Amino acid sequence: MQRRTPFRLLALGAVVTATAVGLTACGSGFSSSTSGSSTGASAGALTHQNTALSVLIGSSGPAETKAVTDAVSSWSKSSGTKASVTPASDLDQQLAQGFASGKPADVFYVASGAVAGLAKNGSLLPYGNLLKNKSDFYPTLVKSFTVNDTFYCAPKDFSTLGLVINTDMWKQAGLTDSDIPTTWAELKTVAAKLTTSDHVGLAVSPQYERLGAFMQEAGGSVTNAAGTDATLDSSANAKGLSYVQDLLKSGDAKFSTDQGTGWGGESFGKGLAAMTVEGNWITGALQTDYPGIHYKVAELPAGPAGKSTMQFTNCWGIAKASPNQAAALKLVEQLTSTQQQLSFSKSFGVLPSVQSAATTWKQQNPALVPFLDSVKFAKGVPNQVGAADVITAFDAQLPSLATADPKTLLGTFQKNFQALLTSK
């Protein structure tokens, strides 16, 4: 997952849904207003033909492909059920083709933004409550894959945002561990101390998928609790963006695009920034592309409303049209088991979605613990069908935040998101 940004996952889910099922249903996590969704599959109703399973994945690279292929192969040998893994060259297109033909993959990756549409369409088996380990998943992840009070699919792993610090630059600025910021005020102070003629204190990508964390920490939200109305033009959301704007105006923070880089991790890796706000995928990128960078990870400093961060996740979808749903369920249970998730984490850097893996994972990854601990206050990205397009439009405006009026930016976001909800 090194370079795969969370927004790509969100956009992928929206494209899959729009292309494959052409729906406008709302997803839970921000809305549970979909109609016609199932209350969940029953074990006795699962199909159980003696057919091979096909698994379609959107891989981040060779490491993930090998890890999933090896895991599925091992399960296949022990279960006696044939199974094969296909890393998609274009996951949204291949899923769409499968659904259109009536012969989709049995098991496949599903982004949170795709679940609501697939649920309403009847393409996705609502098997969540049949999982033996259903109570082991982090509640916030279950929420991302729950539609109309039905838990549809098992979260396969997840990522959160943290504050990544260049420890060499930190020491050069005369800072110690006691200076690691825990509040916005402290973040502003250390950003100023870290800024030099060679590098800025903080670099961040100009995306809702990063800046949304500041909006949340100010008490902002995307919708009301019922998910029926957009709440983006609130004073809290404006306060979150205004805080970032102040850092930009002071020169102690810059957007990665203003540094000529593609994302905050690249600015950080090239030594153009002493800190960045990124997810755990940055660790792989730094190891591969910038091995000389020494760094430390901390939780995002708390805002006026407390701690918050953004959460990004996919689930293991099972096709309702699968002739062997029973075997598919058993495969998913194996793929989401404690030991298997720890193995996946070691292979390609994701965070385990089950709480039972936490202690061992922390022992194995002591430097990355803040990413996992942040799940306690993490919130998923908007998962309504069509939300990705609205966020893309908002992201196109965010690079102008240093000089623009935050309320005006949010007003446009509000208008577009409310139109999305009203159209449901």
Secondary structure, DSSP 8 states (H G I E B T S, - for coil): --S--HHHHHHHHHHHHHHHT------TTT----SS--S---GGGS---S--EEEEE--SSHHHHHHHHHHHHHHHHHH---EEEEE-SSHHHHHHHHHHHT---SEEEEEHHHHHHHHHHT-B---GGG-TTGGGB-HHHHHHTEETTEE-SEEEEEEEEEEEEEHHHHHHTT--GGGS--BHHHHHHHHHHH--SS-EEEEE-SSHHHHHHHHHHTT--SB-TTSSSB-TTSHHHHHHHHHHHHHHHHTSEEEGGGGT-SSHHHHHHTTSEEEEEEETTHHHHHHHH-TT--EEEE---BBTTB--EEEEEEEEEEBTT-TTHHHHHHHHHHHTSHHHHHHHHHHH--B-SBGGGHHHHHHH-GGGHHHHHGGGGEEE---STTHHHHHHHHHHHGGGTTTS-HHHHHHHHHHHHHHHHHT-
